[in-house]
Amino acid sequence: MPKEFKFEIKKTLCVLSEGSKNWTKELNVVSWNDGEPKYDLRDWSPDHEKMGKGITLSAEELVALKGCLNSIEI
């Protein structure tokens, strides 16, 4: 049986795209299991009750990712 977990979206920073069935790819600040809020990038259902696989980053990791993305020429 899967372990239950809690989450609370503290703040939505941006919606990157909208996909099928109105799911959105979002960058949010999320608290998982009452822990310290972290930056989280994943797909969410319109009601935010279901989620896809994603990644969770600390502030330091987000800063490193921002630096990396800023150095990429698109």
CHARMM internal coordinates of N, CA and C (Angstrom, degrees):
IC EDIT
DIST 1 N 1 CA 1.4436
DIST 1 CA 1 C 1.5322
ANGL 1 N 1 CA 1 C 108.84
DIST 1 C 2 N 1.3523
ANGL 1 CA 1 C 2 N 117.69
DIHE 1 N 1 CA 1 C 2 N 132.21
DIST 2 N 2 CA 1.4620
ANGL 1 C 2 N 2 CA 120.15
DIHE 1 CA 1 C 2 N 2 CA -178.25
DIST 2 CA 2 C 1.5274
ANGL 2 N 2 CA 2 C 111.23
DIHE 1 C 2 N 2 CA 2 C -65.74
DIST 2 C 3 N 1.3213
ANGL 2 CA 2 C 3 N 114.49
DIHE 2 N 2 CA 2 C 3 N 143.12
DIST 3 N 3 CA 1.4592
ANGL 2 C 3 N 3 CA 120.53
DIHE 2 CA 2 C 3 N 3 CA 175.95
DIST 3 CA 3 C 1.5262
ANGL 3 N 3 CA 3 C 108.84
DIHE 2 C 3 N 3 CA 3 C -71.85
DIST 3 C 4 N 1.3262
ANGL 3 CA 3 C 4 N 116.26
DIHE 3 N 3 CA 3 C 4 N 133.36
DIST 4 N 4 CA 1.4579
ANGL 3 C 4 N 4 CA 119.87
DIHE 3 CA 3 C 4 N 4 CA 177.73
DIST 4 CA 4 C 1.5243
ANGL 4 N 4 CA 4 C 109.54
DIHE 3 C 4 N 4 CA 4 C -78.99
DIST 4 C 5 N 1.3080
ANGL 4 CA 4 C 5 N 115.69
DIHE 4 N 4 CA 4 C 5 N 149.65
DIST 5 N 5 CA 1.4524
ANGL 4 C 5 N 5 CA 120.44
DIHE 4 CA 4 C 5 N 5 CA 177.64
DIST 5 CA 5 C 1.5167
ANGL 5 N 5 CA 5 C 108.29
DIHE 4 C 5 N 5 CA 5 C -141.31
DIST 5 C 6 N 1.3250
ANGL 5 CA 5 C 6 N 114.88
DIHE 5 N 5 CA 5 C 6 N 159.88
DIST 6 N 6 CA 1.4543
ANGL 5 C 6 N 6 CA 121.66
DIHE 5 CA 5 C 6 N 6 CA 178.54
DIST 6 CA 6 C 1.5154
ANGL 6 N 6 CA 6 C 108.90
DIHE 5 C 6 N 6 CA 6 C -113.00
DIST 6 C 7 N 1.3151
ANGL 6 CA 6 C 7 N 114.90
DIHE 6 N 6 CA 6 C 7 N 151.11
DIST 7 N 7 CA 1.4589
ANGL 6 C 7 N 7 CA 119.64
DIHE 6 CA 6 C 7 N 7 CA 173.71
DIST 7 CA 7 C 1.5179
ANGL 7 N 7 CA 7 C 108.47
DIHE 6 C 7 N 7 CA 7 C -147.02
DIST 7 C 8 N 1.3118
ANGL 7 CA 7 C 8 N 114.96
DIHE 7 N 7 CA 7 C 8 N 152.02
DIST 8 N 8 CA 1.4551
ANGL 7 C 8 N 8 CA 121.35
DIHE 7 CA 7 C 8 N 8 CA 174.69
DIST 8 CA 8 C 1.5199
ANGL 8 N 8 CA 8 C 107.99
DIHE 7 C 8 N 8 CA 8 C -139.90
DIST 8 C 9 N 1.3211
ANGL 8 CA 8 C 9 N 115.79
DIHE 8 N 8 CA 8 C 9 N 119.97
DIST 9 N 9 CA 1.4591
ANGL 8 C 9 N 9 CA 120.48
DIHE 8 CA 8 C 9 N 9 CA 175.23
DIST 9 CA 9 C 1.5259
ANGL 9 N 9 CA 9 C 106.91
DIHE 8 C 9 N 9 CA 9 C -76.30
DIST 9 C 10 N 1.3234
ANGL 9 CA 9 C 10 N 116.11
DIHE 9 N 9 CA 9 C 10 N 111.07
DIST 10 N 10 CA 1.4574
ANGL 9 C 10 N 10 CA 121.51
DIHE 9 CA 9 C 10 N 10 CA -177.94
DIST 10 CA 10 C 1.5253
ANGL 10 N 10 CA 10 C 111.66
DIHE 9 C 10 N 10 CA 10 C -80.25
DIST 10 C 11 N 1.3508
ANGL 10 CA 10 C 11 N 115.31
DIHE 10 N 10 CA 10 C 11 N -36.45
DIST 11 N 11 CA 1.4613
ANGL 10 C 11 N 11 CA 119.67
DIHE 10 CA 10 C 11 N 11 CA -177.87
DIST 11 CA 11 C 1.5205
ANGL 11 N 11 CA 11 C 109.72
DIHE 10 C 11 N 11 CA 11 C -159.39
DIST 11 C 12 N 1.3109
ANGL 11 CA 11 C 12 N 116.85
DIHE 11 N 11 CA 11 C 12 N 135.31
DIST 12 N 12 CA 1.4614
ANGL 11 C 12 N 12 CA 121.58
DIHE 11 CA 11 C 12 N 12 CA 172.27
DIST 12 CA 12 C 1.5202
ANGL 12 N 12 CA 12 C 107.47
DIHE 11 C 12 N 12 CA 12 C -92.83
DIST 12 C 13 N 1.3468
ANGL 12 CA 12 C 13 N 115.80
DIHE 12 N 12 CA 12 C 13 N 120.60
DIST 13 N 13 CA 1.4594
ANGL 12 C 13 N 13 CA 120.64
DIHE 12 CA 12 C 13 N 13 CA -179.11
DIST 13 CA 13 C 1.5187
ANGL 13 N 13 CA 13 C 111.71
DIHE 12 C 13 N 13 CA 13 C -88.11
DIST 13 C 14 N 1.3462
ANGL 13 CA 13 C 14 N 116.88
DIHE 13 N 13 CA 13 C 14 N -41.29
DIST 14 N 14 CA 1.4607
ANGL 13 C 14 N 14 CA 119.70
DIHE 13 CA 13 C 14 N 14 CA 176.33
DIST 14 CA 14 C 1.5227
ANGL 14 N 14 CA 14 C 110.23
DIHE 13 C 14 N 14 CA 14 C -166.14
DIST 14 C 15 N 1.3274
ANGL 14 CA 14 C 15 N 114.23
DIHE 14 N 14 CA 14 C 15 N 154.70
DIST 15 N 15 CA 1.4583
ANGL 14 C 15 N 15 CA 122.32
DIHE 14 CA 14 C 15 N 15 CA 171.97
DIST 15 CA 15 C 1.5171
ANGL 15 N 15 CA 15 C 105.66
DIHE 14 C 15 N 15 CA 15 C -107.12
DIST 15 C 16 N 1.3322
ANGL 15 CA 15 C 16 N 116.43
DIHE 15 N 15 CA 15 C 16 N 119.22
DIST 16 N 16 CA 1.4623
ANGL 15 C 16 N 16 CA 121.06
DIHE 15 CA 15 C 16 N 16 CA -175.28
DIST 16 CA 16 C 1.5217
ANGL 16 N 16 CA 16 C 112.67
DIHE 15 C 16 N 16 CA 16 C -84.90
DIST 16 C 17 N 1.3354
ANGL 16 CA 16 C 17 N 116.80
DIHE 16 N 16 CA 16 C 17 N -36.26
DIST 17 N 17 CA 1.4598
ANGL 16 C 17 N 17 CA 119.68
DIHE 16 CA 16 C 17 N 17 CA -178.76
DIST 17 CA 17 C 1.5192
ANGL 17 N 17 CA 17 C 109.68
DIHE 16 C 17 N 17 CA 17 C -163.70
DIST 17 C 18 N 1.3280
ANGL 17 CA 17 C 18 N 114.00
DIHE 17 N 17 CA 17 C 18 N 165.49
DIST 18 N 18 CA 1.4592
ANGL 17 C 18 N 18 CA 120.95
DIHE 17 CA 17 C 18 N 18 CA 174.02
DIST 18 CA 18 C 1.5126
ANGL 18 N 18 CA 18 C 107.98
DIHE 17 C 18 N 18 CA 18 C -122.75
DIST 18 C 19 N 1.3284
ANGL 18 CA 18 C 19 N 115.75
DIHE 18 N 18 CA 18 C 19 N 131.22
DIST 19 N 19 CA 1.4527
ANGL 18 C 19 N 19 CA 120.97
DIHE 18 CA 18 C 19 N 19 CA -177.12
DIST 19 CA 19 C 1.5168
ANGL 19 N 19 CA 19 C 112.08
DIHE 18 C 19 N 19 CA 19 C -111.33
DIST 19 C 20 N 1.3168
ANGL 19 CA 19 C 20 N 114.34
DIHE 19 N 19 CA 19 C 20 N -155.93
DIST 20 N 20 CA 1.4488
ANGL 19 C 20 N 20 CA 120.38
DIHE 19 CA 19 C 20 N 20 CA -178.61
DIST 20 CA 20 C 1.5229
ANGL 20 N 20 CA 20 C 111.08
DIHE 19 C 20 N 20 CA 20 C -64.12
DIST 20 C 21 N 1.2887
ANGL 20 CA 20 C 21 N 115.39
DIHE 20 N 20 CA 20 C 21 N 147.76
DIST 21 N 21 CA 1.4738
ANGL 20 C 21 N 21 CA 122.85
DIHE 20 CA 20 C 21 N 21 CA 178.83
DIST 21 CA 21 C 1.5237
ANGL 21 N 21 CA 21 C 112.45
DIHE 20 C 21 N 21 CA 21 C 58.94
DIST 21 C 22 N 1.3459
ANGL 21 CA 21 C 22 N 116.26
DIHE 21 N 21 CA 21 C 22 N 26.19
DIST 22 N 22 CA 1.4678
ANGL 21 C 22 N 22 CA 123.46
DIHE 21 CA 21 C 22 N 22 CA 176.40
DIST 22 CA 22 C 1.5213
ANGL 22 N 22 CA 22 C 114.78
DIHE 21 C 22 N 22 CA 22 C 65.37
DIST 22 C 23 N 1.3348
ANGL 22 CA 22 C 23 N 118.14
DIHE 22 N 22 CA 22 C 23 N 16.59
DIST 23 N 23 CA 1.4654
ANGL 22 C 23 N 23 CA 120.34
DIHE 22 CA 22 C 23 N 23 CA 172.47
DIST 23 CA 23 C 1.5190
ANGL 23 N 23 CA 23 C 107.75
DIHE 22 C 23 N 23 CA 23 C -68.60
DIST 23 C 24 N 1.3419
ANGL 23 CA 23 C 24 N 116.71
DIHE 23 N 23 CA 23 C 24 N 145.14
DIST 24 N 24 CA 1.4471
ANGL 23 C 24 N 24 CA 121.01
DIHE 23 CA 23 C 24 N 24 CA -179.26
DIST 24 CA 24 C 1.5225
ANGL 24 N 24 CA 24 C 110.60
DIHE 23 C 24 N 24 CA 24 C -121.91
DIST 24 C 25 N 1.3290
ANGL 24 CA 24 C 25 N 115.21
DIHE 24 N 24 CA 24 C 25 N 144.48
DIST 25 N 25 CA 1.4695
ANGL 24 C 25 N 25 CA 121.44
DIHE 24 CA 24 C 25 N 25 CA 173.19
DIST 25 CA 25 C 1.5163
ANGL 25 N 25 CA 25 C 106.26
DIHE 24 C 25 N 25 CA 25 C -92.40
DIST 25 C 26 N 1.3454
ANGL 25 CA 25 C 26 N 116.42
DIHE 25 N 25 CA 25 C 26 N 119.23
DIST 26 N 26 CA 1.4564
ANGL 25 C 26 N 26 CA 121.31
DIHE 25 CA 25 C 26 N 26 CA -171.37
DIST 26 CA 26 C 1.5211
ANGL 26 N 26 CA 26 C 111.75
DIHE 25 C 26 N 26 CA 26 C -129.09
DIST 26 C 27 N 1.3294
ANGL 26 CA 26 C 27 N 114.88
DIHE 26 N 26 CA 26 C 27 N 149.12
DIST 27 N 27 CA 1.4557
ANGL 26 C 27 N 27 CA 122.08
DIHE 26 CA 26 C 27 N 27 CA 167.31
DIST 27 CA 27 C 1.5195
ANGL 27 N 27 CA 27 C 106.03
DIHE 26 C 27 N 27 CA 27 C -104.60
DIST 27 C 28 N 1.3291
ANGL 27 CA 27 C 28 N 115.79
DIHE 27 N 27 CA 27 C 28 N 115.76
DIST 28 N 28 CA 1.4541
ANGL 27 C 28 N 28 CA 122.28
DIHE 27 CA 27 C 28 N 28 CA -176.91
DIST 28 CA 28 C 1.5181
ANGL 28 N 28 CA 28 C 110.52
DIHE 27 C 28 N 28 CA 28 C -127.88
DIST 28 C 29 N 1.3138
ANGL 28 CA 28 C 29 N 115.25
DIHE 28 N 28 CA 28 C 29 N 164.70
DIST 29 N 29 CA 1.4543
ANGL 28 C 29 N 29 CA 122.05
DIHE 28 CA 28 C 29 N 29 CA 166.79
DIST 29 CA 29 C 1.5305
ANGL 29 N 29 CA 29 C 105.05
DIHE 28 C 29 N 29 CA 29 C -101.85
DIST 29 C 30 N 1.3449
ANGL 29 CA 29 C 30 N 116.10
DIHE 29 N 29 CA 29 C 30 N 119.11
DIST 30 N 30 CA 1.4630
ANGL 29 C 30 N 30 CA 121.19
DIHE 29 CA 29 C 30 N 30 CA -172.66
DIST 30 CA 30 C 1.5240
ANGL 30 N 30 CA 30 C 110.15
DIHE 29 C 30 N 30 CA 30 C -128.03
DIST 30 C 31 N 1.3272
ANGL 30 CA 30 C 31 N 114.97
DIHE 30 N 30 CA 30 C 31 N 138.37
DIST 31 N 31 CA 1.4643
ANGL 30 C 31 N 31 CA 121.20
DIHE 30 CA 30 C 31 N 31 CA 171.36
DIST 31 CA 31 C 1.5209
ANGL 31 N 31 CA 31 C 107.12
DIHE 30 C 31 N 31 CA 31 C -100.67
DIST 31 C 32 N 1.3241
ANGL 31 CA 31 C 32 N 116.59
DIHE 31 N 31 CA 31 C 32 N 122.47
DIST 32 N 32 CA 1.4630
ANGL 31 C 32 N 32 CA 122.68
DIHE 31 CA 31 C 32 N 32 CA 178.86
DIST 32 CA 32 C 1.5242
ANGL 32 N 32 CA 32 C 108.79
DIHE 31 C 32 N 32 CA 32 C -103.26
DIST 32 C 33 N 1.3305
ANGL 32 CA 32 C 33 N 116.78
DIHE 32 N 32 CA 32 C 33 N 125.60
DIST 33 N 33 CA 1.4693
ANGL 32 C 33 N 33 CA 122.39
DIHE 32 CA 32 C 33 N 33 CA 178.01
DIST 33 CA 33 C 1.5285
ANGL 33 N 33 CA 33 C 112.13
DIHE 32 C 33 N 33 CA 33 C 52.16
DIST 33 C 34 N 1.3193
ANGL 33 CA 33 C 34 N 115.92
DIHE 33 N 33 CA 33 C 34 N 44.55
DIST 34 N 34 CA 1.4692
ANGL 33 C 34 N 34 CA 123.52
DIHE 33 CA 33 C 34 N 34 CA 178.32
DIST 34 CA 34 C 1.5251
ANGL 34 N 34 CA 34 C 113.10
DIHE 33 C 34 N 34 CA 34 C 62.81
DIST 34 C 35 N 1.3165
ANGL 34 CA 34 C 35 N 117.65
DIHE 34 N 34 CA 34 C 35 N 18.71
DIST 35 N 35 CA 1.4586
ANGL 34 C 35 N 35 CA 121.41
DIHE 34 CA 34 C 35 N 35 CA 179.38
DIST 35 CA 35 C 1.5159
ANGL 35 N 35 CA 35 C 112.01
DIHE 34 C 35 N 35 CA 35 C -83.86
DIST 35 C 36 N 1.3190
ANGL 35 CA 35 C 36 N 114.57
DIHE 35 N 35 CA 35 C 36 N -179.64
DIST 36 N 36 CA 1.4623
ANGL 35 C 36 N 36 CA 121.95
DIHE 35 CA 35 C 36 N 36 CA 176.91
DIST 36 CA 36 C 1.5328
ANGL 36 N 36 CA 36 C 109.09
DIHE 35 C 36 N 36 CA 36 C -60.06
DIST 36 C 37 N 1.3346
ANGL 36 CA 36 C 37 N 118.66
DIHE 36 N 36 CA 36 C 37 N 130.58
DIST 37 N 37 CA 1.4690
ANGL 36 C 37 N 37 CA 119.98
DIHE 36 CA 36 C 37 N 37 CA 179.12
DIST 37 CA 37 C 1.5299
ANGL 37 N 37 CA 37 C 111.34
DIHE 36 C 37 N 37 CA 37 C -60.15
DIST 37 C 38 N 1.3390
ANGL 37 CA 37 C 38 N 114.86
DIHE 37 N 37 CA 37 C 38 N 141.58
DIST 38 N 38 CA 1.4598
ANGL 37 C 38 N 38 CA 122.09
DIHE 37 CA 37 C 38 N 38 CA 178.30
DIST 38 CA 38 C 1.5142
ANGL 38 N 38 CA 38 C 109.35
DIHE 37 C 38 N 38 CA 38 C -132.12
DIST 38 C 39 N 1.3220
ANGL 38 CA 38 C 39 N 115.47
DIHE 38 N 38 CA 38 C 39 N 165.92
DIST 39 N 39 CA 1.4588
ANGL 38 C 39 N 39 CA 121.39
DIHE 38 CA 38 C 39 N 39 CA 177.59
DIST 39 CA 39 C 1.5230
ANGL 39 N 39 CA 39 C 108.10
DIHE 38 C 39 N 39 CA 39 C -80.63
DIST 39 C 40 N 1.3247
ANGL 39 CA 39 C 40 N 115.98
DIHE 39 N 39 CA 39 C 40 N 135.97
DIST 40 N 40 CA 1.4560
ANGL 39 C 40 N 40 CA 120.73
DIHE 39 CA 39 C 40 N 40 CA -171.62
DIST 40 CA 40 C 1.5228
ANGL 40 N 40 CA 40 C 109.76
DIHE 39 C 40 N 40 CA 40 C -138.29
DIST 40 C 41 N 1.3245
ANGL 40 CA 40 C 41 N 116.33
DIHE 40 N 40 CA 40 C 41 N 129.95
DIST 41 N 41 CA 1.4627
ANGL 40 C 41 N 41 CA 122.67
DIHE 40 CA 40 C 41 N 41 CA 179.64
DIST 41 CA 41 C 1.5169
ANGL 41 N 41 CA 41 C 108.12
DIHE 40 C 41 N 41 CA 41 C -121.05
DIST 41 C 42 N 1.3488
ANGL 41 CA 41 C 42 N 116.92
DIHE 41 N 41 CA 41 C 42 N 116.69
DIST 42 N 42 CA 1.4639
ANGL 41 C 42 N 42 CA 120.80
DIHE 41 CA 41 C 42 N 42 CA -179.75
DIST 42 CA 42 C 1.5214
ANGL 42 N 42 CA 42 C 109.99
DIHE 41 C 42 N 42 CA 42 C -167.16
DIST 42 C 43 N 1.3424
ANGL 42 CA 42 C 43 N 115.11
DIHE 42 N 42 CA 42 C 43 N 171.99
DIST 43 N 43 CA 1.4611
ANGL 42 C 43 N 43 CA 122.33
DIHE 42 CA 42 C 43 N 43 CA 174.52
DIST 43 CA 43 C 1.5219
ANGL 43 N 43 CA 43 C 109.19
DIHE 42 C 43 N 43 CA 43 C -85.44
DIST 43 C 44 N 1.3438
ANGL 43 CA 43 C 44 N 115.16
DIHE 43 N 43 CA 43 C 44 N 141.54
DIST 44 N 44 CA 1.4531
ANGL 43 C 44 N 44 CA 121.83
DIHE 43 CA 43 C 44 N 44 CA 178.89
DIST 44 CA 44 C 1.5293
ANGL 44 N 44 CA 44 C 109.90
DIHE 43 C 44 N 44 CA 44 C -130.22
DIST 44 C 45 N 1.3273
ANGL 44 CA 44 C 45 N 115.19
DIHE 44 N 44 CA 44 C 45 N 144.50
DIST 45 N 45 CA 1.4593
ANGL 44 C 45 N 45 CA 120.20
DIHE 44 CA 44 C 45 N 45 CA 172.96
DIST 45 CA 45 C 1.5245
ANGL 45 N 45 CA 45 C 108.33
DIHE 44 C 45 N 45 CA 45 C -69.94
DIST 45 C 46 N 1.3374
ANGL 45 CA 45 C 46 N 118.08
DIHE 45 N 45 CA 45 C 46 N 162.80
DIST 46 N 46 CA 1.4670
ANGL 45 C 46 N 46 CA 119.88
DIHE 45 CA 45 C 46 N 46 CA -177.47
DIST 46 CA 46 C 1.5366
ANGL 46 N 46 CA 46 C 113.87
DIHE 45 C 46 N 46 CA 46 C -56.86
DIST 46 C 47 N 1.3196
ANGL 46 CA 46 C 47 N 117.74
DIHE 46 N 46 CA 46 C 47 N -32.43
DIST 47 N 47 CA 1.4694
ANGL 46 C 47 N 47 CA 120.45
DIHE 46 CA 46 C 47 N 47 CA -179.01
DIST 47 CA 47 C 1.5316
ANGL 47 N 47 CA 47 C 113.30
DIHE 46 C 47 N 47 CA 47 C -93.06
DIST 47 C 48 N 1.3171
ANGL 47 CA 47 C 48 N 117.13
DIHE 47 N 47 CA 47 C 48 N 2.35
DIST 48 N 48 CA 1.4713
ANGL 47 C 48 N 48 CA 123.75
DIHE 47 CA 47 C 48 N 48 CA -178.65
DIST 48 CA 48 C 1.5271
ANGL 48 N 48 CA 48 C 113.29
DIHE 47 C 48 N 48 CA 48 C 59.51
DIST 48 C 49 N 1.3266
ANGL 48 CA 48 C 49 N 116.47
DIHE 48 N 48 CA 48 C 49 N 23.93
DIST 49 N 49 CA 1.4633
ANGL 48 C 49 N 49 CA 120.59
DIHE 48 CA 48 C 49 N 49 CA 176.34
DIST 49 CA 49 C 1.5281
ANGL 49 N 49 CA 49 C 111.06
DIHE 48 C 49 N 49 CA 49 C -90.71
DIST 49 C 50 N 1.3263
ANGL 49 CA 49 C 50 N 117.18
DIHE 49 N 49 CA 49 C 50 N -26.49
DIST 50 N 50 CA 1.4696
ANGL 49 C 50 N 50 CA 122.45
DIHE 49 CA 49 C 50 N 50 CA 179.76
DIST 50 CA 50 C 1.5170
ANGL 50 N 50 CA 50 C 108.47
DIHE 49 C 50 N 50 CA 50 C -121.29
DIST 50 C 51 N 1.3437
ANGL 50 CA 50 C 51 N 114.29
DIHE 50 N 50 CA 50 C 51 N 151.67
DIST 51 N 51 CA 1.4612
ANGL 50 C 51 N 51 CA 119.25
DIHE 50 CA 50 C 51 N 51 CA -178.43
DIST 51 CA 51 C 1.5159
ANGL 51 N 51 CA 51 C 110.17
DIHE 50 C 51 N 51 CA 51 C -141.36
DIST 51 C 52 N 1.3073
ANGL 51 CA 51 C 52 N 115.83
DIHE 51 N 51 CA 51 C 52 N 156.63
DIST 52 N 52 CA 1.4487
ANGL 51 C 52 N 52 CA 121.93
DIHE 51 CA 51 C 52 N 52 CA 172.83
DIST 52 CA 52 C 1.5171
ANGL 52 N 52 CA 52 C 109.96
DIHE 51 C 52 N 52 CA 52 C -95.17
DIST 52 C 53 N 1.3122
ANGL 52 CA 52 C 53 N 115.08
DIHE 52 N 52 CA 52 C 53 N -179.73
DIST 53 N 53 CA 1.4601
ANGL 52 C 53 N 53 CA 119.29
DIHE 52 CA 52 C 53 N 53 CA 175.97
DIST 53 CA 53 C 1.5204
ANGL 53 N 53 CA 53 C 109.04
DIHE 52 C 53 N 53 CA 53 C -67.70
DIST 53 C 54 N 1.3101
ANGL 53 CA 53 C 54 N 115.88
DIHE 53 N 53 CA 53 C 54 N 148.77
DIST 54 N 54 CA 1.4492
ANGL 53 C 54 N 54 CA 119.62
DIHE 53 CA 53 C 54 N 54 CA -178.39
DIST 54 CA 54 C 1.5095
ANGL 54 N 54 CA 54 C 111.16
DIHE 53 C 54 N 54 CA 54 C -157.41
DIST 54 C 55 N 1.3138
ANGL 54 CA 54 C 55 N 115.34
DIHE 54 N 54 CA 54 C 55 N -166.47
DIST 55 N 55 CA 1.4615
ANGL 54 C 55 N 55 CA 121.15
DIHE 54 CA 54 C 55 N 55 CA 177.43
DIST 55 CA 55 C 1.5234
ANGL 55 N 55 CA 55 C 108.81
DIHE 54 C 55 N 55 CA 55 C -129.32
DIST 55 C 56 N 1.3123
ANGL 55 CA 55 C 56 N 115.12
DIHE 55 N 55 CA 55 C 56 N 147.15
DIST 56 N 56 CA 1.4543
ANGL 55 C 56 N 56 CA 122.72
DIHE 55 CA 55 C 56 N 56 CA 177.11
DIST 56 CA 56 C 1.5168
ANGL 56 N 56 CA 56 C 107.74
DIHE 55 C 56 N 56 CA 56 C -119.27
DIST 56 C 57 N 1.3321
ANGL 56 CA 56 C 57 N 115.79
DIHE 56 N 56 CA 56 C 57 N 132.44
DIST 57 N 57 CA 1.4596
ANGL 56 C 57 N 57 CA 121.58
DIHE 56 CA 56 C 57 N 57 CA -175.36
DIST 57 CA 57 C 1.5213
ANGL 57 N 57 CA 57 C 110.89
DIHE 56 C 57 N 57 CA 57 C -126.03
DIST 57 C 58 N 1.3229
ANGL 57 CA 57 C 58 N 115.71
DIHE 57 N 57 CA 57 C 58 N 143.09
DIST 58 N 58 CA 1.4646
ANGL 57 C 58 N 58 CA 120.66
DIHE 57 CA 57 C 58 N 58 CA 170.57
DIST 58 CA 58 C 1.5251
ANGL 58 N 58 CA 58 C 107.82
DIHE 57 C 58 N 58 CA 58 C -75.39
DIST 58 C 59 N 1.3281
ANGL 58 CA 58 C 59 N 117.00
DIHE 58 N 58 CA 58 C 59 N 170.74
DIST 59 N 59 CA 1.4653
ANGL 58 C 59 N 59 CA 120.73
DIHE 58 CA 58 C 59 N 59 CA 177.42
DIST 59 CA 59 C 1.5218
ANGL 59 N 59 CA 59 C 110.77
DIHE 58 C 59 N 59 CA 59 C -60.09
DIST 59 C 60 N 1.3261
ANGL 59 CA 59 C 60 N 116.79
DIHE 59 N 59 CA 59 C 60 N -40.14
DIST 60 N 60 CA 1.4687
ANGL 59 C 60 N 60 CA 120.66
DIHE 59 CA 59 C 60 N 60 CA -179.77
DIST 60 CA 60 C 1.5313
ANGL 60 N 60 CA 60 C 111.12
DIHE 59 C 60 N 60 CA 60 C -65.22
DIST 60 C 61 N 1.3152
ANGL 60 CA 60 C 61 N 116.88
DIHE 60 N 60 CA 60 C 61 N -40.51
DIST 61 N 61 CA 1.4657
ANGL 60 C 61 N 61 CA 120.20
DIHE 60 CA 60 C 61 N 61 CA 178.68
DIST 61 CA 61 C 1.5276
ANGL 61 N 61 CA 61 C 110.95
DIHE 60 C 61 N 61 CA 61 C -67.39
DIST 61 C 62 N 1.3374
ANGL 61 CA 61 C 62 N 117.11
DIHE 61 N 61 CA 61 C 62 N -37.42
DIST 62 N 62 CA 1.4559
ANGL 61 C 62 N 62 CA 120.23
DIHE 61 CA 61 C 62 N 62 CA 178.45
DIST 62 CA 62 C 1.5296
ANGL 62 N 62 CA 62 C 110.90
DIHE 61 C 62 N 62 CA 62 C -65.59
DIST 62 C 63 N 1.3229
ANGL 62 CA 62 C 63 N 117.43
DIHE 62 N 62 CA 62 C 63 N -39.10
DIST 63 N 63 CA 1.4656
ANGL 62 C 63 N 63 CA 121.50
DIHE 62 CA 62 C 63 N 63 CA 176.94
DIST 63 CA 63 C 1.5305
ANGL 63 N 63 CA 63 C 109.67
DIHE 62 C 63 N 63 CA 63 C -62.57
DIST 63 C 64 N 1.3387
ANGL 63 CA 63 C 64 N 117.16
DIHE 63 N 63 CA 63 C 64 N -43.36
DIST 64 N 64 CA 1.4664
ANGL 63 C 64 N 64 CA 120.77
DIHE 63 CA 63 C 64 N 64 CA 178.88
DIST 64 CA 64 C 1.5267
ANGL 64 N 64 CA 64 C 110.53
DIHE 63 C 64 N 64 CA 64 C -63.91
DIST 64 C 65 N 1.3232
ANGL 64 CA 64 C 65 N 117.32
DIHE 64 N 64 CA 64 C 65 N -41.16
DIST 65 N 65 CA 1.4674
ANGL 64 C 65 N 65 CA 120.94
DIHE 64 CA 64 C 65 N 65 CA 178.61
DIST 65 CA 65 C 1.5193
ANGL 65 N 65 CA 65 C 110.46
DIHE 64 C 65 N 65 CA 65 C -65.16
DIST 65 C 66 N 1.3182
ANGL 65 CA 65 C 66 N 117.31
DIHE 65 N 65 CA 65 C 66 N -41.86
DIST 66 N 66 CA 1.4710
ANGL 65 C 66 N 66 CA 120.82
DIHE 65 CA 65 C 66 N 66 CA 178.25
DIST 66 CA 66 C 1.5283
ANGL 66 N 66 CA 66 C 110.80
DIHE 65 C 66 N 66 CA 66 C -59.58
DIST 66 C 67 N 1.3261
ANGL 66 CA 66 C 67 N 116.50
DIHE 66 N 66 CA 66 C 67 N -43.71
DIST 67 N 67 CA 1.4590
ANGL 66 C 67 N 67 CA 120.03
DIHE 66 CA 66 C 67 N 67 CA 177.93
DIST 67 CA 67 C 1.5158
ANGL 67 N 67 CA 67 C 111.48
DIHE 66 C 67 N 67 CA 67 C -61.89
DIST 67 C 68 N 1.3020
ANGL 67 CA 67 C 68 N 116.12
DIHE 67 N 67 CA 67 C 68 N -41.84
DIST 68 N 68 CA 1.4642
ANGL 67 C 68 N 68 CA 120.66
DIHE 67 CA 67 C 68 N 68 CA 178.60
DIST 68 CA 68 C 1.5269
ANGL 68 N 68 CA 68 C 110.68
DIHE 67 C 68 N 68 CA 68 C -63.42
DIST 68 C 69 N 1.3158
ANGL 68 CA 68 C 69 N 116.85
DIHE 68 N 68 CA 68 C 69 N -47.17
DIST 69 N 69 CA 1.4591
ANGL 68 C 69 N 69 CA 120.24
DIHE 68 CA 68 C 69 N 69 CA -179.27
DIST 69 CA 69 C 1.5236
ANGL 69 N 69 CA 69 C 111.76
DIHE 68 C 69 N 69 CA 69 C -64.77
DIST 69 C 70 N 1.3187
ANGL 69 CA 69 C 70 N 117.50
DIHE 69 N 69 CA 69 C 70 N -37.22
DIST 70 N 70 CA 1.4661
ANGL 69 C 70 N 70 CA 120.56
DIHE 69 CA 69 C 70 N 70 CA 178.50
DIST 70 CA 70 C 1.5224
ANGL 70 N 70 CA 70 C 111.86
DIHE 69 C 70 N 70 CA 70 C -64.55
DIST 70 C 71 N 1.3274
ANGL 70 CA 70 C 71 N 117.30
DIHE 70 N 70 CA 70 C 71 N -25.59
DIST 71 N 71 CA 1.4664
ANGL 70 C 71 N 71 CA 119.98
DIHE 70 CA 70 C 71 N 71 CA -178.23
DIST 71 CA 71 C 1.5322
ANGL 71 N 71 CA 71 C 113.02
DIHE 70 C 71 N 71 CA 71 C -87.81
DIST 71 C 72 N 1.3100
ANGL 71 CA 71 C 72 N 116.84
DIHE 71 N 71 CA 71 C 72 N -7.15
DIST 72 N 72 CA 1.4739
ANGL 71 C 72 N 72 CA 120.82
DIHE 71 CA 71 C 72 N 72 CA -179.61
DIST 72 CA 72 C 1.5243
ANGL 72 N 72 CA 72 C 109.92
DIHE 71 C 72 N 72 CA 72 C -88.12
DIST 72 C 73 N 1.3199
ANGL 72 CA 72 C 73 N 115.48
DIHE 72 N 72 CA 72 C 73 N 129.77
DIST 73 N 73 CA 1.4604
ANGL 72 C 73 N 73 CA 119.38
DIHE 72 CA 72 C 73 N 73 CA 175.58
DIST 73 CA 73 C 1.5218
ANGL 73 N 73 CA 73 C 108.43
DIHE 72 C 73 N 73 CA 73 C -92.11
DIST 73 C 74 N 1.3144
ANGL 73 CA 73 C 74 N 115.37
DIHE 73 N 73 CA 73 C 74 N 124.80
DIST 74 N 74 CA 1.4787
ANGL 73 C 74 N 74 CA 120.28
DIHE 73 CA 73 C 74 N 74 CA -178.40
DIST 74 CA 74 C 1.5081
ANGL 74 N 74 CA 74 C 109.46
DIHE 73 C 74 N 74 CA 74 C -110.66
END
COOR INIT
IC SEED 1 N 1 CA 1 C
IC BUILD
